[in-house]
Structure formats: C-alpha cells, structure tokens
Amino acid sequence: QGRDFSFDDCGRAFTCLPVEDPSAQAEALVCNLDSLLKTMTYQLCVGSPPGVWVCSTDMLLTVPSAPGINWDGFQGVRVIAVPGSQAYARNHGVYLTDEQGLVRDIIYKGTEAQIQQCAGPGGTVPLVSGVVFFSSDAAEQLLATHVIPPLDACTYMGLDSGAPPIQVTAPPGDASVRSARAVLWAALRAFPLSMACIPDASYDYLSTSASDHIRSLTLLPGSASHLPFCPTAHSHVEQPCLLEEGSSVTNCLLEGAVRLAAGSVLQHCHLQGPLDVGPGCLISGLPSGSSPALQGCPLQDVVLQGHHIQLHDLPCRVFTLTGRLDDWQSPAEEATYLNVPWAEFFRRTGIRPRGELSNAQQELKELWGARGWGQALLSGAQDKGQWAGTQEAPFEQEEELVWCEGAGGLEQAAQRGCGVSFSGQLQPLLAIVTLGKLLWVPCLSRGLGLDDLQRSFPIPTVLGGLSGGCRLAVPLLPSLSFPVASSSGDAGIAARALACVAEVLGCMARGEGGLRSGPAANREWASAFRRLESGDIAAGVRELAAERQKWMSRGGWGGALLVRAARHYEGAEQILVRQAVMSSCQFVTLGHAELPPLGHWVQVACPARLDLSGGWSDTPPITYEHGGAVVDLAVLVDGCRPIRARVRRIAQPQLRLLSLGATATQLLCQELEHLEDYCQPHAPGALLKAAFICTQVVQFPSEKPLRAQLMENFGGGFEVHTWSKLPHGSGLGTSSILAGAVMASLYCTAGKAASTESLIHAVLHLEQRLTTGGGWQDQVGGLVPGIKIGRSKAQLPLRVEVEKISVPQGFTQTLNDHLLLVYTGKTRLARNLLQDVVRNWYARLPSVVQNVDVLVSNAEECARALRQGDLPLLGKCLERYWQQKKCLAPGCEPLAVGRLMAALRPHVHGQCLAGAGGGGFLYVLTKAPRQKEALHHVLAQTQGLGNFSIHSISVDTDGFSVEVVGCD
C-alpha cells in the first residue's frame, strides 16, 4: 500500500478516481493502481526489452498512446520523465542530463538556478515520475546487493539479521551510509543511466495537502489530465442539477436535495437531503444515518471521513474531521486544526490540551503517529462484555487452557469466554486439541523418549489443513509451547516444540508476508534469545510468548508480522538445536605444541570437497535424530588446494583480520566489543572472530580486556589472512573448510595441537556459534584426505566417525580421468535453504522422512560402488543422489542448470550439483576419460547456459597441509 495517506484508508495506490470506462467488461470502480497498470502495460512497456519495470503509486500519471521511447541499442537503466513547469519542480525532483540523454544528477527541491539548468528548449523541465526500467542484467545485479552488508540493513531482512537500521537516502555523514552507497556504486556503476522524457505526458503527485487532493479529483476535461474524467462516476443522484460544475461525485447515492459546490468532492457516501456542501470539502465514507447530524451544519473547507475498522471480531466505524488547510507536520506555532490555530481552536471550543501549549509540538507528533485508538475502543468493548475475538491473552494463564474431547467441551469453553470461534471449523480444532491431549501430557507424565516424540508428532501437518487457521490457531499457541518447551531438559525436544509454534504462526499468515525462511536476529527478541542461550528454557519461552503477542498486536493479523514472528521462533528453535549439537565439544581434545617464532606465518592449505552421496543427513537435527552418512572426496581443483589461511603472532596486542576474495575485507579488533558480532554470519570478519572465540585464544565474554588477554597469554596479538580461489556459493564446502583451516592455523600459532577428528568437531561447534547451523560433511570432506564415508548415530552427544574407503589399485586415477567440474555461472542463493529443510523434517512429512532414509542407504551403496571400482554403479548413485536433493530442497535446480545437465546427460554416467544445489559447481562422471575439451564443445553449442566453465579435479590423497614459513 505504500506510505500512509490521509485521504484514503487503502493508500495512494487504491485511491478511487472519478473515472468511468465504457469499454470495460463490467462496471467497476477505477483506482489509481488500475490506471497505472493500464498505462504501464499498454503504453510504456510496449517494445521494451526483457527486464524489470518499477513504478511508484504515489502519483497520477497519464501518457500518450504512443510515447515514442526508442529502445535501439539500449542497455543498463532508463528513467521515465514527464515535462513540467519550473514552478512545480520546486517541490519535486528533476533530472539533469547530458547531450546523449544520460543522467548526470537528480535534483530534489532544488534552487531556481539548479532547476533552470535542467530546462529544455520550451522552458519545461524533466520531472522525476517514479518510473524506472532495469535491463535484466542490471536488475539481477541490483537484486544481489540486498544481502550484502551494510546494504541489507535497508530491508527488514537485514534488521531481522541483527543489523542496525540505515537509510541510504540519509545524509552521507554516517560511515554505514557511505559504505552502503559504495556497495550500490560498485554493483551498478557499469550500467548507463539514460532518460526518456515523454512529450504530452502529465504527472500529478498525490501529496498530503487536502487542497491538492481535491484539485486532483476535480480536474476538468481539457485540463492536463488525459483520464476520462466523469463528474458523476458510478453514482445515483436524484437531483443532479444541484451539483455545480467543478465538483466530483464517485460511488455515491444522493437522495433528495443534496447540493455540492464547485471544488468539493463526495466519495463512497449515502446522503439524504436537504444537505448543503460548500466549496473546498472532501467527504467520504458517510452512511445514510449521518445525514441528520450534518443538516444545517456549515460545511466548507473541511475533510470529513468515515472509516471502517475491525478490532479482531469487533467491527467499528470511526469518523475523522479536519480542515482543508491543516498541515499535521508543520511546526507547532504554525499548525492549525479546522483551519484555525490551535490556540484559537482551544479558545472557541473550551477543550483543554493535556499539557501546556509549549508541548503542542510533541502532542502533534503523537497524534500523527497515534496507535492508541484501537486500544481505547478495545478496552471499552471488553468492559461492556462484547469481546468475542481471538486475542491470545486470555489463554496465557494455565487455568485458561481448555482441553476438550468433544463438542460439549468446546461449547463450555465458549461459554467461559475463551474466545473460541467456530465458523464451521469444529472438526479441525477438535483434531488438534485431541492430539494435544494425547501427546503432550503422556510425554511429560510417562517420560517418553525423543524417539517416541519424533514418531507421533504431526501437529504441523494437521495445522496445514486448517481452512480457518488464523482464528482457530491462536488459543493453541501457549499450549504448544509451554508444556514441553518449558518442562523438558532435553534441548532437542524443546526445539521441536518451538518449531511447532513457528508452524502455527506460519499457517496463520495464510500464505502472506513473504518467504517463511529468513533471518531471526531482530533486537526486540534478543532478551528471550539470551535466556535460551543461558539454558533457562522456561524463562526464554515466556519472553518469546510476550514478544510474540506484542508483534501480533501491532498489525492485527498482518501476514508480514506473523511470518517474521515465525522466523524468530525458528531462530529460538535453532538456539536449542545449537545447544544439542555443541555437546560434540567433548570430542575436541587439544595437546601442547611449541609456539612458532613471533612474526612467522603458520600456513594451512586445504582441498575442496565433493559430496558423492548422503548430503543433508549430516545436518542437525536430522543427523542426531535419524543418523547420517555422507560419502566425500577431498579434491584438488585445477591442480591446487584452493582454500587457504595463514596466521602469525604480532607484537601489538590486537587482532588484524584480512579476508581476500572478490572484495578485500580488512578489520582491526582492539577491544572485546569488536568481537560482539561474531554470531552474525554476514557481518564482516564474523567467521574469523568466531574462530578466535571457539579456539579459546580469546575468552569472550570476559571482564578482562582483549589487550590484557593477548599480552598475558601470547605476548602480543595475531594477524590472520584467508583466501579462496573458489567463487562465492560454489557448493564445494568453502566456508566450513576455511573455518577448519583458520582453526588449524590458530591452534598451531597459539601453541596447541589438534587432531583431525578434533578439528571436525571444533568446526561443527564454530558453525553453531556462528549461527550458520551447518552439518559436518564439508569439514570431513576437506580435512580428511582421499575417499571416505562419515557417519553419525541417532543420539546425543553428536559424534562424527570417519571411515576411509579402500578402492581397487589404480581406481583413484580412473576417478581423476572421469570426474570434471562444471561451473554453472549461477551464484548459489541458498541463504535460507537450511531452514526450509529443517522445517520439513520437524513436520515429519512422510516424503521427507523416507527421503532421509534413502539418502543414508544410497551413501552406503555409493561406498560399495567405490570399493568395487564400479563407475556405472557410482554414476547411478550420483543420479539418485541428485533426485534426493531435489526432493528435500525443491527449486534447487535452476532452469539454466537443467538445460546444462540435459546437454551433458548422453556423455556421463551421472551428475549432481555440489552441496545444496541452486547453482555453483556441477560435477560429472564421464563415460569416457579425459573429456574436458569434448564437453566444452557440447556446452558451447547449447543455448541459454550463460558463462559456464569446465575445470579438472583430482582426488587429494595427502589432505590439508600445515607449514611454518618465514615472516614474509
């Protein structure tokens, strides 16, 4: 709906226009959005190349039927401008272009001289219309920036990731704003920004001025508007002769003598005369019953509106009355109400302000952003015993939780005022309540184990069938979370209870509010999360419920808030999963080693990993609830180990962090506070900060300052460099293997010795602290040499056991000859894929449970194929594995990747996207050896593949290397 709009409850986009379309198939009101869609579809978009059009809904826009935009040779971004007067431009934006039509600057509310330099031959200036076209390349590049810090903080996704909010359009004094603009500049600077100014087009911004809005709705034929203006649109008027020329009536029933002066507007009203509406009025939403109250009133220069609102199940009508000349955002000394200064209004009416007039500015701000209307009406309704809604509060107390096993129980619950709403949905509610009775109580009273809970807990599946889910689900929220989550000492069981609350909230959103998966680090939930992190599950669950209720009360049943709350419940669930996984720390054992000399680098180089089968079964909680098995290869890419880290001690008591990649990130940490964002995966240097904490080189949190810790324990600080030759989102396990490389070099530099098994579990711990929540297959693949299978049992503490797979003599070289990597040219955007998989696992969807079973069995079959040296059987395992990945994570095969795989299929035994899929690298097992050139020729002849590349790989039988080198 866009920003709030005083003159239409649905916002500027849905403002009704005084328009009738004789060619329409059915008579219907026309709103601004209808007009804009028609303008865009049939006029502006005609002839444009593939790309994305962006159009503001804050204005009335009319364009000639043939706008004459030239798209020959177009590339980059194009803005659409309309000619306007220099006087109008003083309160708007104008484009400054060069002789080639490329935009040099955008001047907003500029000076007379600035506006004059934008003028064309006729004296008009190109106004910013709010319409922009992005070519497909530019749109893709822009879209990719929304996850890059600090630009992600401009979105609620960034805020929910814990980033402090920023506004790119704010003055550039703040470093984060400058950094965000730099990200945009780097991403878009290569695209030319051109302008097309449409002759004879018109633009009218829908401002907050009542005078402007009335003028927009009373445009006369022959004015600047090209819309088919109709002074009496979709209305029945008994005495049309009483409507003066220059007035407007839309969607109204006017009975009797209703006089309407020029320059006034009636919309959505049922009025009965005698009634006299003077000039300068905007009246909307009045029912017939309001006519007697208005008869005899001097209506002139006023805005009178009726608003239909719904406070849960309590329908209300609210009326607002303001003056045409009022400006609610003006300074207190200039503000008016009903067109007179506030002081004069108080004097005339005898109404007294809450405080002194000196506080009027603050009161105006509070009134402008008021949210208390509904609270007052709601409390009044409850006092009168009219509350019949679905507010969650009545169910927060244990005595209000009503368990029932038949219709009589529900009737009793309703009689007790528990807010149960039937709406014909009795059976689903009974199913859920009965499930709760049969499930939660026995689990607590008889001490059923984790396995029992896993097999008999399909509540999310039941909720998915709710057609009246929103209102029926609210009473269930506390009963889903408190009995198990606050009573169980098992973090795994408690996590599953919170996952069910998240699923209820997701069902309540009814498909609205955006993607179910997303970030969950909004600061308003931080206190509850800290409780859970500390192990106080009961207090954490109570704080979660309180915050959930606050969010749900902000916007009624708005889907966006419900989905965001669901994400934070999943974030709470992930905290408990992390605590369960971190039980693996007991398998990290360290020895003592000699400290390398000051200034000498400890350098670690690691291979990449290929997952041949079983991936996802290593992911918590699947790996400790079901058990996992993954077959991995450690591989050199184009003959080298692509993932590297080096660490050295330095004399200064500080941490110098340098990450090299597409862009270099350099950080200097001199205080413990600089490490606080170690648990935000997208924060600069988060992985390196987490590595210092997890290796206990730095104690965090601690009362001892960072400088003191470093000097006492190591006689100085550390410098860390990391780099990878693999592209971002490669699917080859880069981040986990890099974490292993950093930890190995840190341990060595700090005088500690860690075995490979310890490193595997240490990385598992680090990724839980980092909150990325990954499994164990990546570090097994990259830290253990050669061909192996990793396994974990369905139990806690989580322990990973690795078995090296013995293959026939010469088979390793055979693999080297038949394996190839194909870079798909698509960045793997799997940021929230893990959440989707875990959610479906917790829901115990039969297809997901069965798929996990066959993932593990296929991994064992793959290991047998390797032991036998059977390439065709290995290829079949790879093909099955790819189908299993697609079942577990639908959408992980982009269209271009599907075309690429289809082109290769006749030439390979099997193929699979590495890692989670969605892009990155594809690995293929060719039928003939050494097929790099042949496959390159095949793909070069295939349309629609993009920028692919083919790389050789070979099994690394030596594993990662650690060496101490000189100072340089």
Buried (B, 14 or more C-beta within 10 A) or exposed (E): EEEEBBBBBEBBBBBBBBBBBEEEEEEEBBBBBBBBEEBBEEBBBEEBEEBBBBBBBBBBBBBEEEBEBEEEEBEBBBBBBBBBEBEBBBEBBBBBBEEEBEBEEBBEEBEEEBBEEBBEEEEBBBBBBBBBBBBEBBBEBBEEBEBBBBBBBBBBBBBBBBBEEBEBEEEEEEEBBEBBBEBBEBBBEEBBBBBBBBEEBBBBBBBBBBBBBBBBBBBEEEEEBBBBBBBBBBBEBEEBEBBBEBBBBBBBBBBEEBBBBBBBBBBBBBBBBEBBBBBBBBBBBBEEEBBEEBEEEEBBBBBBBBEEBEBBBBEBEEEEEBBBBBEBEEEBEEBBBBBBBBEEBBEEEEEEEEEEEEEBBEBBEEEEEEEEBBEEBBEEBEEEEEBBBBBBEBBBEEEBBBEBEEEEBBEEBBEEEBBBBBEEBBEBBBBBBBBBBEBBEEBEEEEBEBEBBBEBBBBBEBBBEBEBBBBBBBBBBBBBBBBBBBBBEBBBBBBBBBBBBBBBBBBBBBEEBBEBBBBBBBEEBBBBBBBBBEEBBBBBBBBBBEBBBEBBBEEEBBBEBBBBBBBBBBBBBBBBBBBBBBBBBEBBEBEEBEBBEEBBBBBBBBBBBBBBBBBBBBBBBBBBBBBBBBBBBBBBBEEEBBBBBBBBBBEBBBBBBBBEBEEEBEBEBBEBEBBEBBBBBBBBBBBBBBBBBBBBBBBBEEEEBBBEBBBEBBEBBBBBBBBBBBBEBBBBBBBBBBBBBBBBBBBBBBBBEBEBBBBBBBBBBBBBBBBBBBBBBBBBBBBBBBBBBBBBBBEBBBBBEBEEBEBEEEBBEBBBBBBBBBBBBBBBBBBBBBBBBBBBBBBBBEEBBEBBEBBBBBBBBBBBBBBEBBBEBBBBBBBBBBEBBBBBBEEBBBEBBEBBBEBBEEBBBBBBBBBBBBBBBBBBBBBEEEBBEEBBEBBEEBEEBEEBEBBBBBBBEEBBBBEBEEEE
